[in-house]
Structure formats: C-alpha cells, structure tokens
Amino acid sequence: MPVSVAIVGPAGSGKTTLFNALTAGRGADGVGMVDVPDERLQRLAEAVNPKKTTPAQVRVEDTPPGSRAQRVAFARQADILVKVARCFGPDPEPVKELDELTLDLVLADLTSIEKRLDVVGKEARAGKKDAQREAEVLTAAKAHLDNSKPLRTLALEEDDRKLLNSIFPVTLKPSVYVANVADELLPSGGEGAMKVMAIANEEGAPAIVLSARLEAELTELDPAEEKEMRASYGIDESGLGRIARAVWEAGGLITYFTAGEPEARAWPCERDSPAPQAAAKIHTDFEKHFIRAEVTSVDELVAAGSMDALRAAGKLRIEGRDYRVQDGDVVFFRVGR
C-alpha cells in the first residue's frame, strides 16, 4: 500500500495549488498518486537493466470543501498530514491559522475521548480487566487536549499509544508543515516562514519552505529549464522531493529496494522493521513463510551488476528473522510455501 498523505490547511493557503504541483496536474477529484524521486533507484536500474522500474509512491489527497466534521473525517483517513500555512499575500497570519486548524483537530479528538471515557469508566468500575489502565491513559490524553495541545506532543509509551488507537486520534498523526511563501521570499521564506518553522520545531515536526505557485509552474518546464529556474531562486531540489523526504522523516519510514531482471523497485517500510515484516510489504504471505533475507547495499550491487554476481562472489549477507531492514538496503527475500 502506498503512503497516504492528506494536504490540510485553511482556505486560501494554497493547498490545492500544492496538490496540483505535487501531482503535476494529473490528480483527479482531489486524489493523485505521486512517484517519490530517489536517485538510488535510478542507479540500480542503470546497473541491473530491469524490464520495469517502480518507484515508491505516495497517495496525495487535497482536503475537500465542507464542514469541520467532514474535514476532520478526511484527515483521519490519512497516514500523515501535510499542513499548509499561508505566508504570502496581504496580512498573512500563519500562526493564527495553524492554531485554528489545530484547535479543530483537538476538539474532534476531545469529543472522541470523552465518548470513549464514558464507556471505559463504566467498564473499569465493573472490574473489567485492562479498563482501568485505558481509563488512565484517556484521562491523561483529555487533560492534554483540554490545554489545546495535540496528542503527538504528549509523552506516551508504545502500549499507551495503542490504547488510544481505538478512538482513531487525528492529532496523534505525524505532521509536516509547509510554509507557502511568495516567490521573491525564497529560499528562506521571510518572517512568516520563520514562525511556521518555530511551530514545527516545538512539535518536533519537519517543515518545508516553498512557493506552491512556483512549484506548479515548474512542472510545466523541461528538466533543463526547471533546473535553471530553481537555481535562480536558490533551490536545488523539487518541492516534491523535499516534501517526500519530510513525509518519510515524520512517518518514521525508510526505503529498501528489490532489484533483478524483471523489476527494480523501491519499497516504503517502517523504520526498524524486522525482515519478515518488511517482506510483507511485497506480499503478506512473505511474513508467514519467511526463511531468510539476502542483503546488500546499493553501491555494492551497482558495482557487481546483479544479485547473482554478488551471490557467486559470496558477498551477499545472510540475515534471519531478527534482522532490522535498513534504509537503502537491497534485499532478496527467501520464502517457503
């Protein structure tokens, strides 16, 4: 499954322009599939010469117009939120608008927690196992939300985080902040962008400064012209590339690769995933029938030209079920039937 990203922000923030820029105008009804640029995959493809090359993908959605409840419901469905703040035009107020967006999401979670607390409280009083601990976690979460703070800023143990998953908390989702600035303020973005960066830093979230309008225009140029135009603004990477890296950072993701004659492919995977869990990204049966992983690096495979050549030279590492797949690994999974 591709990583799912929801672009959220107040009216006039430029989120739809950003959506069009990221999807290069190929999105439909506010939904688009975006290939994640990765030079490592291109190097693998040049070395292995596969019949097919498949990059990692992100499913990008633009928040549709509607009520606050509809916008919150939309955000709940995504893996990661990209929050766009207007830092251009007359009298931009990015902090105020982001605070209003956060408040909408906080109130939605608060409502869900209060409903769940009512149920769990009764279960705890009836002596139901584990209900007491869930009630304690929900109570702490409610107190945090009562202070208008998103749940991702609440210190939680992993087991406590899982207890909160029953309410599908939207403020617990990883976030990426985008300061959408005027072209002439690039690359730093000016005062408004600095305020957005400060909010992101306080939450420990990545932040990007860009001009969505410029990014949309650049998608219409050929690669040479695009590169030259970016350089004139002091930008050395596309908005898509920067946002993709920020999404991977926020979501705790890595990319591993498979490479052979049929296909070279990039696979998103949760950081520190054991090899069987990473193999399940290819096919769910691979986790159950996992035998071992044969692992190398992009550089080693490019130098050798194929997994078979590395195998013949005895340079493939053999890893078992406990191996944690690393960013940039090239893996051949051995599975049974």
C-alpha positions as CSV (number, residue, x, y, z in Angstrom):
1,M,0.0,0.0,0.0
2,P,1.3,3.5,-0.8
3,V,1.8,6.0,2.0
4,S,-1.3,8.1,2.3
5,V,-0.9,11.9,2.7
6,A,-3.6,14.5,3.3
7,I,-3.0,18.1,2.5
8,V,-4.8,20.2,5.0
9,G,-5.0,24.0,5.7
10,P,-7.2,27.0,5.8
11,A,-9.0,28.4,2.7
12,G,-6.6,30.5,0.7
13,S,-3.5,28.8,2.0
14,G,-2.6,27.4,-1.4
15,K,-3.1,23.7,-0.5
16,T,-4.9,23.0,-3.8
17,T,-2.1,24.7,-5.7
18,L,0.4,22.5,-3.8
19,F,-1.7,19.4,-4.6
20,N,-1.6,20.3,-8.3
21,A,2.2,20.9,-8.1
22,L,2.9,17.5,-6.4
23,T,0.7,15.6,-8.8
24,A,1.9,17.6,-11.8
25,G,-1.8,18.3,-12.7
26,R,-2.5,14.5,-13.0
27,G,-4.7,14.3,-9.9
28,A,-8.5,13.7,-10.3
29,D,-11.2,14.7,-7.8
30,G,-8.6,15.7,-5.3
31,V,-6.7,12.4,-5.3
32,G,-3.4,11.6,-7.0
33,M,-0.6,9.0,-7.0
34,V,2.8,10.5,-6.9
35,D,6.1,8.8,-7.6
36,V,8.8,9.5,-5.0
37,P,12.0,10.6,-6.6
38,D,15.0,8.6,-5.4
39,E,18.4,8.6,-7.3
40,R,19.3,5.3,-5.7
41,L,16.6,3.5,-7.7
42,Q,17.8,5.1,-10.9
43,R,21.3,3.9,-10.2
44,L,20.0,0.4,-9.6
45,A,18.0,0.4,-12.8
46,E,21.0,1.5,-14.8
47,A,23.1,-1.3,-13.3
48,V,20.6,-4.1,-13.4
49,N,18.7,-3.0,-16.6
50,P,15.4,-4.4,-15.5
51,K,12.3,-4.7,-17.7
52,K,10.4,-2.5,-15.2
53,T,11.4,0.2,-12.7
54,T,8.8,1.0,-10.0
55,P,9.4,3.9,-7.5
56,A,7.8,4.2,-4.1
57,Q,4.5,6.0,-4.2
58,V,2.5,8.4,-2.1
59,R,-1.2,8.8,-2.3
60,V,-1.9,12.5,-2.1
61,E,-5.3,13.9,-1.2
62,D,-6.5,17.5,-1.2
63,T,-8.9,18.3,1.6
64,P,-12.3,18.8,0.0
65,P,-14.5,21.8,1.0
66,G,-17.1,21.0,3.7
67,S,-17.9,21.3,7.3
68,R,-15.3,21.0,10.1
69,A,-16.5,17.5,10.8
70,Q,-16.0,16.5,7.2
71,R,-12.5,17.9,7.1
72,V,-11.6,16.1,10.2
73,A,-13.0,12.8,8.9
74,F,-10.9,13.3,5.8
75,A,-7.8,13.8,7.8
76,R,-8.4,10.7,9.9
77,Q,-8.1,8.5,6.9
78,A,-4.5,9.6,6.1
79,D,-1.2,8.2,7.4
80,I,0.5,11.7,7.5
81,L,-0.8,15.2,7.4
82,V,0.8,18.0,5.4
83,K,-0.3,21.3,6.9
84,V,-0.1,24.3,4.6
85,A,0.2,27.8,6.0
86,R,-0.3,31.0,4.0
87,C,2.9,33.1,4.2
88,F,2.1,35.2,1.1
89,G,-0.3,38.0,0.1
90,P,-1.7,40.7,2.3
91,D,-1.5,40.4,6.0
92,P,-0.6,36.7,6.3
93,E,-1.3,35.2,9.7
94,P,0.2,31.7,9.6
95,V,0.4,31.2,13.4
96,K,-3.3,32.2,13.9
97,E,-4.5,30.0,11.0
98,L,-2.4,27.0,12.1
99,D,-3.7,27.4,15.7
100,E,-7.2,27.4,14.3
101,L,-6.6,24.2,12.3
102,T,-5.0,22.5,15.4
103,L,-8.0,23.5,17.5
104,D,-10.4,21.9,15.1
105,L,-8.5,18.7,15.3
106,V,-8.0,18.9,19.0
107,L,-11.8,19.4,19.6
108,A,-12.5,16.4,17.4
109,D,-10.2,14.1,19.4
110,L,-11.6,15.6,22.6
111,T,-15.1,14.6,21.6
112,S,-14.0,11.1,20.8
113,I,-12.1,10.6,24.0
114,E,-15.0,11.9,26.1
115,K,-17.3,9.3,24.5
116,R,-14.8,6.5,25.0
117,L,-14.1,7.6,28.6
118,D,-17.8,7.3,29.4
119,V,-17.7,3.6,28.2
120,V,-14.4,2.7,29.7
121,G,-15.2,4.3,33.0
122,K,-18.2,2.1,33.4
123,E,-16.1,-1.0,32.5
124,A,-13.4,0.0,35.0
125,R,-16.0,0.4,37.8
126,A,-17.4,-3.0,36.8
127,G,-13.9,-4.6,37.3
128,K,-13.2,-5.3,33.6
129,K,-9.6,-6.3,33.0
130,D,-7.4,-3.6,31.4
131,A,-10.2,-1.0,31.5
132,Q,-8.5,0.8,34.4
133,R,-5.3,1.4,32.5
134,E,-7.2,2.6,29.4
135,A,-9.2,5.0,31.5
136,E,-6.0,6.4,33.0
137,V,-4.5,6.9,29.5
138,L,-7.6,8.5,28.2
139,T,-7.8,10.8,31.2
140,A,-4.3,12.0,30.7
141,A,-5.0,12.5,27.0
142,K,-8.1,14.5,27.8
143,A,-6.2,16.8,30.1
144,H,-3.6,17.4,27.4
145,L,-6.3,18.2,24.8
146,D,-8.1,20.5,27.3
147,N,-4.9,22.6,27.1
148,S,-5.4,22.8,23.3
149,K,-2.3,20.6,22.7
150,P,-2.3,17.8,20.1
151,L,-1.7,14.3,21.3
152,R,1.5,13.9,19.4
153,T,3.1,16.3,21.9
154,L,2.0,14.1,24.8
155,A,4.7,11.7,26.1
156,L,3.3,8.2,25.6
157,E,4.6,4.7,26.0
158,E,4.0,2.5,22.9
159,D,1.4,0.4,24.8
160,D,-0.4,3.6,25.8
161,R,-0.3,4.8,22.2
162,K,-2.0,1.6,21.1
163,L,-4.8,2.1,23.7
164,L,-5.5,5.5,22.1
165,N,-5.8,4.0,18.7
166,S,-9.3,2.9,19.5
167,I,-10.5,6.5,19.0
168,F,-8.6,7.0,15.8
169,P,-6.9,10.2,17.1
170,V,-6.2,12.7,14.3
171,T,-3.8,14.8,16.5
172,L,-1.6,11.8,17.0
173,K,-0.8,11.5,13.3
174,P,2.6,12.6,12.1
175,S,2.7,16.1,10.5
176,V,4.7,18.0,8.0
177,Y,4.5,21.8,8.0
178,V,4.7,23.7,4.7
179,A,5.2,27.5,4.7
180,N,3.8,28.6,1.4
181,V,5.6,31.8,0.6
182,A,5.8,34.3,-2.3
183,D,8.4,33.6,-4.9
184,E,10.5,36.6,-4.0
185,L,11.0,35.4,-0.4
186,L,12.7,32.2,-1.5
187,P,14.7,30.3,-0.4
188,S,14.4,31.4,3.3
189,G,10.7,32.4,3.2
190,G,10.9,35.5,5.4
191,E,9.2,36.2,8.7
192,G,6.1,34.1,8.1
193,A,8.1,31.1,7.3
194,M,10.2,31.5,10.4
195,K,7.0,31.5,12.5
196,V,5.9,28.2,10.8
197,M,9.3,26.7,11.4
198,A,9.1,27.6,15.1
199,I,5.8,25.8,15.5
200,A,7.2,22.8,13.7
201,N,10.3,22.8,15.9
202,E,8.2,23.0,19.0
203,E,6.4,19.8,18.0
204,G,9.5,18.1,16.6
205,A,7.9,18.0,13.1
206,P,9.7,18.6,9.8
207,A,8.9,21.8,7.9
208,I,9.4,22.9,4.3
209,V,9.5,26.4,2.8
210,L,8.3,26.7,-0.8
211,S,6.1,28.6,-3.2
212,A,3.3,26.3,-4.3
213,R,2.6,28.6,-7.3
214,L,6.2,28.4,-8.5
215,E,6.3,24.6,-8.0
216,A,3.2,24.2,-10.1
217,E,4.7,26.4,-12.9
218,L,8.0,24.4,-12.8
219,T,6.2,21.1,-13.5
220,E,5.4,22.5,-17.0
221,L,9.1,23.0,-17.9
222,D,11.5,20.6,-19.4
223,P,14.1,19.3,-16.9
224,A,16.9,21.6,-18.0
225,E,14.8,24.7,-17.8
226,E,13.4,23.6,-14.5
227,K,16.8,23.1,-13.0
228,E,17.9,26.5,-14.2
229,M,14.8,28.2,-12.9
230,R,15.2,26.5,-9.5
231,A,18.8,27.6,-9.3
232,S,17.8,31.3,-9.9
233,Y,15.7,31.0,-6.7
234,G,18.4,29.3,-4.7
235,I,16.6,26.0,-4.7
236,D,18.4,22.7,-5.5
237,E,15.6,20.2,-5.1
238,S,11.9,20.0,-6.2
239,G,9.1,20.6,-3.7
240,L,8.0,17.0,-4.3
241,G,11.4,15.7,-3.3
242,R,11.6,17.8,-0.2
243,I,8.1,17.0,0.9
244,A,8.7,13.3,0.3
245,R,11.8,13.3,2.5
246,A,9.9,15.2,5.2
247,V,7.0,12.7,5.0
248,W,9.4,9.8,5.4
249,E,11.0,11.6,8.4
250,A,7.7,12.4,10.0
251,G,6.3,8.9,9.4
252,G,9.4,7.0,10.6
253,L,9.8,5.4,7.2
254,I,12.8,4.1,5.3
255,T,13.1,2.8,1.8
256,Y,14.5,-0.6,0.8
257,F,14.9,-2.0,-2.7
258,T,14.5,-5.2,-4.6
259,A,16.4,-5.5,-7.9
260,G,16.6,-8.0,-10.7
261,E,15.9,-8.6,-14.3
262,P,12.1,-8.4,-14.1
263,E,11.9,-5.3,-11.9
264,A,13.9,-2.8,-9.8
265,R,11.6,-1.4,-7.1
266,A,11.6,0.9,-4.1
267,W,9.5,-0.2,-1.0
268,P,8.5,2.1,1.8
269,C,8.8,0.4,5.2
270,E,8.6,1.4,8.9
271,R,11.9,2.1,10.4
272,D,13.4,-0.8,12.4
273,S,11.0,-3.3,10.9
274,P,12.2,-7.0,11.3
275,A,12.9,-8.6,8.0
276,P,9.7,-10.7,7.9
277,Q,7.6,-7.6,8.5
278,A,9.5,-5.7,5.7
279,A,8.9,-8.7,3.4
280,A,5.2,-8.4,4.0
281,K,5.3,-5.1,2.1
282,I,5.9,-7.2,-1.0
283,H,3.2,-9.8,-0.2
284,T,1.5,-10.6,3.1
285,D,2.3,-14.3,2.8
286,F,6.1,-13.5,2.8
287,E,5.9,-12.7,6.5
288,K,4.4,-16.1,7.4
289,H,6.7,-18.1,5.1
290,F,9.9,-16.1,5.6
291,I,13.1,-18.1,5.6
292,R,15.9,-15.6,5.3
293,A,17.0,-12.3,3.7
294,E,19.9,-11.9,1.4
295,V,21.1,-8.3,1.8
296,T,23.5,-5.9,0.1
297,S,23.8,-2.2,-0.5
298,V,23.0,-0.1,-3.5
299,D,26.7,0.7,-4.0
300,E,27.8,-3.0,-3.9
301,L,25.0,-4.1,-6.2
302,V,25.8,-1.3,-8.7
303,A,29.4,-2.3,-8.7
304,A,28.6,-6.0,-9.2
305,G,25.8,-5.5,-11.7
306,S,23.4,-8.2,-10.3
307,M,22.4,-10.1,-7.2
308,D,23.6,-13.3,-8.9
309,A,27.1,-11.8,-9.3
310,L,27.2,-10.8,-5.7
311,R,25.9,-14.3,-4.6
312,A,28.5,-16.0,-6.7
313,A,31.2,-13.9,-5.1
314,G,29.9,-14.7,-1.7
315,K,29.3,-11.0,-0.9
316,L,25.6,-11.2,0.0
317,R,24.9,-11.0,3.7
318,I,22.6,-13.7,5.0
319,E,20.2,-12.3,7.6
320,G,17.5,-14.0,9.7
321,R,14.2,-13.1,11.2
322,D,15.6,-10.7,13.8
323,Y,17.4,-8.5,11.2
324,R,16.2,-4.9,11.1
325,V,16.0,-3.8,7.5
326,Q,17.9,-0.5,6.9
327,D,17.3,2.5,4.7
328,G,19.0,1.8,1.3
329,D,19.2,-2.0,1.7
330,V,18.8,-4.1,-1.4
331,V,17.1,-7.3,-0.3
332,F,16.2,-10.7,-1.8
333,F,13.8,-12.5,0.4
334,R,13.8,-16.3,0.5
335,V,10.4,-17.6,1.4
336,G,8.8,-21.1,1.7
337,R,5.4,-22.3,0.6
